[in-house]
């Protein structure tokens, strides 16, 4: 019998809430996208559109409807990935522009998807960076068509001005609009990719205003002023980061008046699009040249009688349903009970948007114990935040506290691994592992230092504004923190230098060492040779780059070594599960120790607690280091199953 479980929420869209769901039986395990559609969603339209798009690989594909915990969920084929909005956030956090070639790749796929929709007389209508998934470079539209509402609470207002105006004036929205709605939305996606912010994030008088449905009247007035002022009839997309031709193309799409906005025929006549050398350029142009201009309103009229409230969808034995890819759960092996088989640390690509929950059911019953204050990890932070719970910048400081936790946790693990792995004479890489962990801690601090210098708050907080961030930056406590970080970075550099030359340099040309690790050591050698200014940064990479190039590989090797030692009970015995758990957490250091995610990941630790404050590093660290090897086995298995795939 199949068992379904919701793993985590991916995003809110115009259609409803999108989750990742898992189906498990005795023989298999399979993952799906699962929609909890809003009551206004027109599911008959979904059924009709899905049957027309069965051969389109870049849109969601319906599998079946199920009941789970007395709620209806609509399951769709799953591909590992994350939303385009999440991709953009990562670039914004690193203050990096997205390469024009990458934007062109997305644009090419979006144009092809819209072409396939328009061929079937389906409008994109609500597509955005928040409902387009990126799966190994391939885009997938998770929300589109005539089923969802045009405007939904809590979502960014990116609908075109003609729709905004109708809503404000209490006119029927579902009439008298055309395909240029999709031109505008295409422009909104490209603007977000180019500017790293949505068109609805308005910068005025030194503050950022995020426009959602509750702000629609204010946004409407803003649009009217923009349309009338300075003779400029479009959203300004110009930036020095990209060619003027590309920026002008975006502005042609984000033109306020529909009659002046680019049609799809004009899109394919545009010089920027021609420069893409699309394989189907002429086919696209011919189609849109011959497309009837009023087809959207005709389609709305023909669908109006089918607009019914959400009801049961019969299970469709469609092309997708008959080819459901099964992930088989491995059968029980003869491995000893004390040995945990963990996949070979191939991180799931969608983990940026994923949240997991630990502890497991067994462990949480024994929690919380009395935590000894002298063992608080926060005592080891380079700076102890003062009056956190009373601060008006509580959310910002809480994010910073988790960043300091990441760095300190890595350093503590480095010290522990030298001692524990040093007992295993066959390993011989304990000092190299410690060096890599301390290097990662250094990079985390460098990135925190840079975040504190940003013009816009780098963390997602409620009531976020430029002025609030500036007020925070002017606090005396922030200056002390900055000085503490700068001093720690300065102190770490010579220690890393000494450890590298004393204990790690010898591995950079050793053939027995994995090539990826050797390459990283060779790059570090160049960094140390060119490092002369203590006020500059030691390394040229960021933490994510280091994780992908060398750091992850060494953790994989260490994990496999410990698994083998544990499996055969080799002497001397050490706390294997503690080390395995910490290795997994070090691998996830840029994802799991994140303020917003940690609240979900470790929420079970809060169930028996009297205080209603947020989860603290002290509580998380005490749980990780608890004296409960069996309970840690459960956590290891759960984290590895949720976060990694076998390689």
N, C-alpha and C positions, 0 to 999 in steps of 0.2 A: 504494500500500500504506500502511495506517495505521501510525503509530508512536506508542506510548504512553510517557508519561514522568510520573513522580511529581514534583509541584512542591514540596509541603511537607506536613507533618503538621498536621492541624487540632486533633484531640483524641483522648483515650482515652475509650472508653465501655464499658458492660457487654458490648456485642457484640464489641468489638475495637478496632482502631485506624482512625480516619477520616482520610483524606488528600484532598488536591485533586490530581486527575490530568488531564493534557491529552492529547488525541488529535490528531495532526497528520498530514495527508496533503498531496498536491500542491495540492489545491483548497480545503481547509478546515482549520479548527482549532476544536476543541470542548473544553470543560471539563466535568469530572464530579466529583461526590463519589465517592470510592473507599474501600470498606471492605476491610480485611484482617481477616476474622472470626476470632475465637479458635476453637480446636479444639472447644470445648464448645458453640459456637453451633449451634442446630437450624435448618438452612437450609430444611428442608421446611416448617417453620412460616412462615418468611419468604415462601416461594412462595405458600402458602395465604393469608396475610394481605394480601400485595400485590394478589392478584386481587380481594379484597373491598374494597380501599380505592382503587381506580383513580380514583374521582371525588372523592377527598378531597385538596384542594390544600395542606393544612397538615401533611402527613406526607411522608416521603421516597418517591420513586418509582423502583423498580428498572428499569434499562435492559438490562443484560446482564452476563454473567460473562466475564472474560478471564483469560488467563495472561500474566503479565509477570514476566520474570526468574525463571521457574520458581516463581512464587507465584500463587495465585488471588486475584483482586480482583473485587469486586462493585460495579458502577458504578450510580450513581443520578443522577437529574436534578440539575443544578447551578443554584443561585441565589446571587448575590453576597450575602455577609453574614458575620456572625460569631456566635459562641455568646453566649447570654444572659449566661453567666458573664463573658465578656470585656466586655460592655456594663457590667455591674455593677462590674467592676474599674476601669473608667475613671472612674466616679463616686466610687468609694472613694479612688482616687488624688487626685482633686480635692477630696475631703472635701465632696462635694455629695450631697444627697438626690435620689432619683429622684422626679419629680413624680407625685403620686397619679393624675393623668389618664393618664400613661404606663403606670403599673402596671395601671390599669383596662383599658387597651387590650390589654395582654398577657393579663390574666386573662380577658377576654371571648373571645379567640382560643383560649386553652388549654381553656376550658370547652367551646367548640364542637368542638374537636378530640377531646376525651375523649368527648363525646356521640357523635361519629361512630364512634369506636373501640368504645364500649360497645354501640352499635346492632348492630355486627357481631360482638359477643361477643369482643372483643379488649380486653385490659387495658393501660393505660399502663405500669404495673408497674415500669419503670426510668427513666422520664423525669425529667430534672433540668435545671438551668440550664446544665450542661456538655454536654448533647446536644440542646438546643433552639437552633436557629439563628434569628437575627433578620435578615431580609432586607428592607431598606427599610420597616421597621415591621411586616412580616408574619412570623409565627413559623412554623417548620417543625420537626416532631419528627423527629430523626434516629435515635432509639433508643426502642423501645417493644415491647410484645407479649410473647409467650411464648417467643420464640427465645433471648434472651440469659440468662445466669446472673443470679440476683438480686443476688449479692454478688461483687465482683471486686477483686482486689488493686490497691492504689494509688489507688483512687477513694474519694472522701469517703463515709463511712458515713451515708447518709440513709434507708436502709430503715427501715420502721416497727418498733417494739419487738417485735411478735409474731414477725417474721422473724428479728431479732437473737437473740431467746431460743431459737428452734428451732435455729439454727446453733450456738450455744454449748452447747446440751444434746444435740448430735449427733442431732437429730430430722430427718426428711425435711422439707425446706423447701417442696417443691412439693405441698403439701396443706393443706387446712383454713385457707385465708385467703379473703378476699372483696374486693369492690370498694373497701372502705375503705382498702385499700393505696393506691389512687389519691387518696383524700381526703388521706391523710398526705403523699404526694408533692406534691400541689397546695399544701398548707400549707408544705412545705419550700421550694418555689419562691418563694412570696409572702414568707416569712420572709427569704430571701436578698435579695429586692428591697427589703424594708423596712429590714433591719438591715445590709445590705451585707456580710454574712458568712453562710456556710452553717450549718445547725443543728449540723453535726458539728465546728465550730470552737468548742471549749469554753474559756471563760475562767474559770480557777480560780487562786487564789493569785497573782494578778498575772502570769499567763503564759497564752499561747494554746496549746492542745493540739489538733492537727488529727487527728481520728480516722479511720483507714483500717482495712482488714481485719485487719492485724496487731494492732490495738488493740481488737479486737472484745470480748474478755473484760472489759477495763477499761471499755469503753463500756457494756457490758451492766450492769456493777455501778453505773456512774454513773446509768444510766436507772432502775435499781431504787431507788436513793437518792432520785432526783427524784420518782419515783412515790409513794414513801412519805413523803417529807418535806413539811412545811408544809401538808399537806392540798391541795396543788396538783397536779392531775392532767394538766397540759399544759405545753408549753414556753412560757415567758413571752415574748410578742412585743410587749409594750407599749413605746411610744416616743412622745415628745412631737411627733415630726415628722408623725404621721398621726392621723386621728380615732380615738377609742377604739373606735367601732363596727367599724372595719376591723381593728384589732389583736385585738379579741375574736373576730372571724371567723377569723383565722389560728389563734388558740388553740383554737377549736373543731375545726379541721382537725388540729392537732398535739396532740390529746389522746391520752395514752399507751394507755389501754385501748380496744380496738376497739369494744366495746359502747357506750362513751360518746362515741366520735368521731362527727363529723358524717357522716351518710350523704349521698348525692347528692340525695336527696329533701329532706333538711334544708338542704342548701346552697341550693337554690332557694327554700326557705321563709324563708331568712335575710333580715333587713331590709337588710343591706348589699348583697346580691346583687339584691334587689328595686329598690334605688336606682339600679342600673345601667340599668334600663329595657331589658333585653335584648329584642330583637325576637322571639326564640323562647322567651321565659320560660315561657309556658304549655305549649308543646310539650315543653320539657325536663322540667318538673314532672310532666306526665302520663306521660312515658316512665319516669321513675325511680320514680314511684308504682306503676306496674304491673310493674316489673322484678322477676323472681324473685330472691330473695336468695341462692340457692345456685348461680347460673349459672356463677360462676367455677370452683368445684370440678367441676361437670359438664364444663366446657370442658377443664379440666386432665385429667380422666379420658379424654375423647374424644381428646385429643392425645397421651396417653402412649405409645400404640403407634406414633406417628409420630416420636417423638424419636429421631433417628438422628444419627450423627456427620456433620459437614459433608461434602458430596459435591458433584459437579458439578451445577450448575443449567443447564438448557438455556436458550439465548437465547430470551427471550420477546418475541414481536412484539406487544407490548402497545400500548395507546393512547399511552403515553409514547414507546415505542421507535419508533413510526411517525411521531411528530411531533417528532423530535429537532431542536432548534434549532441550526442551523449558523452558526458565525462564519467567514466566508470570509476566507482570507488574501489580502490585496491582491496583484494581479499585479505583476510587475516593471514599473517605469516607466522613463521616459527621464531621470530625475534623474541628474545627474553623480555619480560614485562618491564624491566627497568630501562630498556633501550627505546628511545623515541625516534621514529623514522620521520625526519623532516625533509620536505622537498628541497632540491638543491638551489635554494635562495634565488630563484628567478622571480623578481618582483612583479606583481600584477600591474599592468600599465595604467589601470584606472584608479590606483590607490590614492592619488591626490585628492580625489573626491570621496574617498571611502572612509568610513569610520567603523572600527571594530570595538567590541566590548569585552573587557576583562575586569575582574577575575571570573573564572568559571564557577559553576554552581557549587562545587565542593569547597573551594577556597573561601568563598564569600561568607560561609556560615561561621568561619573562625575569625571574622574581621569585624570591628577593628580591635587590635590589642592596645595596651597602653604604650604610647610612643614616648621614649625617653628624650627629653629636650636636648640633652647633650649630643644626641645622635641625629639631630635635624640636619638634613643636607643643606638647608638654607644658611646654616652657620658657616658653610664653606664658600658661599657666594662671594664674588669680589666686591659686592655691595649689598647691604641689607636695606631693603626698601622700608622707609619710615611711614607709619600711620596709613598703611595700604587700605584698610577697610573703611577709613574715614575720608579718603581722598576723592575729590570730584573727578579725578582722572583714573578712577579705579580700573576700568577696562584696559586702558593703555598700560598701566603699571602691571596688571595681571599678565598681559602679553609679554612684557619685558621680563617678568619673573620666570616665565616658562623658557624664555631664550637663555637666561642665566642658568636655569636648570639643565638645559641641553649641554651647555659647555662644561658645567661642573660634573655632570653625570659621566661624560666622556673621559674626563681626567681621572675620576675615581675608578672607572673601569680599567683604564690604562694601568694604574697602580696595582689593582687586584690581579689582572691577567699576568703581569710580570711574576707575581708571587706564585699564583696557582699553576700557570702553565710552565713555570720554571721547574716545577716538580716532575714534569713529564719530559724526560731527557731526549725523547725522540722528536719532540716538536721543534725546538731550536729557533722559533720565530717570535718568541714572546716579546723581545725588545723591538722588533720591527712592528708588531701589532700595536704595542704601546705608543710608538712613534706616530703611527697612522692615526690612532685615536686622539693623541694630543694635537696633531696637525688639524684634524677635523674640529676640535674644540677651538683652536686658534681661528679658523675660518668662520665659525659661528660668531665669535666675538667681533671679528672684522665686519661681518655683515650687520650685526646689531649696531655697531658704531656708525655705519653708513645709513642705517634706517633712521637713527636719531637725528641725522642731518637733513633728511628729506623735507621737501617743501609741503608734502601732503602726508597725512598719517598713513604709515605702511600697513596698519592692521585695520580690519573691519570692526568698527565700533558703532554703537548707537549714537544718534545725534552728532554724527561726525561733521566737522566744519573746519575750514582753514584756520579760523580764528581760535577755535578750541585747541587745535594742534599747536599753534603759535604760543598760546598761553601756557600750554604744557611745557614747551621747549624753553620758556623763560623761567621756569621754576628753578630755584637754587638747587634742589635735590637732583635735577637732571644734570646740571653742570658737574656736581660731585660724581654722579654715575659716569658721565663721559670721561672725566679724569681718571676714574678707577679702571675703566675699560682700556683707555689709552696706555695706562701704566702696565696693566696686565699683558697687553699685546707686546709692549716694549720688553717686558721681562721674559715672555715666552720665547722670543726670537733667538737669543743666545742659547737657551736650553735646548730648543729644537735643533739648532745648529750642532751643538755638542753631541746630542744623542744620534743625529744622523751620521756624523763622521766617525764617532766611536763605535756604533753598533749596527748601522744600517747601510752605509756606503758599500760595504763589501758584497751586498746582495745585488747591486745594480747591474752587474755583468755576469752573474752566476746563472748558468744555463738551467739548473734545476729549479729555479724560481720562475713562476709564471711570467710570460712576456708582458702582460698588462701591468703587473706589479713592477717589473724591471723598468719599464718605460716611465712609470710614475717616479721611480727613484732617480732615474736619469734627468728627468725634468726638474726634480727638486735639487739635484746637484747643481744644475745651471742656475737655479734661483739663488742658492747659497753663494755661488761664485760671484754673482752680479749684485748681491745685496750689500750696500755700503751705508745707507742712510737709515738710522734707527727710527726715523719718523715716517718712513715708507713701509709698505706692506711686503712681507717676506715672499708670499706665493702669488702666482699670476692667475690661479683658478678660483672659482667659487666652490662652496660646499657641495652643491649638486653635481658639478663637474667632477670633483674629486670622488664623490660617492660612486659615480658611474665608471671611473677610470682608476682602478687599483684598490680602493678602499673596500668596495663590495667583494672583489675577488679574494682578498686576504681573509675577510670574514667567512666566505664560503669554505675556503681551505681549512680554517680553524674549526668551523662547525663540523665538517666531515671528519676531521681528526678526532674531535671529542666524541662524536657519535660512535666511531669505531672503538675507541678506548672503552666507552661505556658499554657497548654491546658485548664485548668479550670480558668485561670485568677486569681489565688490566690494572696492575698496581703501578704507583700508589693510587688509592681511591681519593677522589676529590668531589666537591659538590657540583656534579656535572650539570644538573638541571639549573642551578643558579647561573652558571657560566653560559649555558645554552640560551637561557632567557635573556641575559644581558647582551649576548651577541645579536640576537634578533632585534632587540630594542635599539642597539647601536646602528644596525642596518636601517631601521625605520626612524632614525633620529630627527630627520627633517620633516617627518610627517606626523608621528604619533605624539611627540612632545610639543604640541601646538595648542595654544590656549583653548580655541573653540572646539578642536577635535578631542582634547583631553577630557573635557567635560562629559563627552559621550563615552569615550573609551573606558574611562575609569569611574563611570557613574555608580556602579554597584558598590564602590567603596563608601558612597555617601549614604546608603540606605539606613544604616544603624547609627548615624551621627546626629547629634542634637543640633549643631550649628548649621545654618543655611548658607554659609559663605561658600565661595567657589572651591573646587578641588585644589589642594596645595601641593607643591613639589615635595614637601615633607611627608605627606600621606602617601603619595605615589611611590616615593623612594623606599619608605618603610615597608610598603607592601611587596615591592620587588625583592627586598633583602630579607624578608621574613624567613623564619626557620620552618620551612614547610616544603620539603623537596617533592613530595607527592603532589601537592597543590600546584606547584610550579610546572610539573609535568602536564597538567591539564591546560594551564595557560599557554605553554609552548605549543602544544598540539593545536589549540584554537587559533593562536596568532598565525602559525605557519599555514594552516588550512585557509584562513581568510586572506592572507597577504601575499602568499607565494604560490607559484605553480612549479610542478616538476620539470626539470630540464634534462 
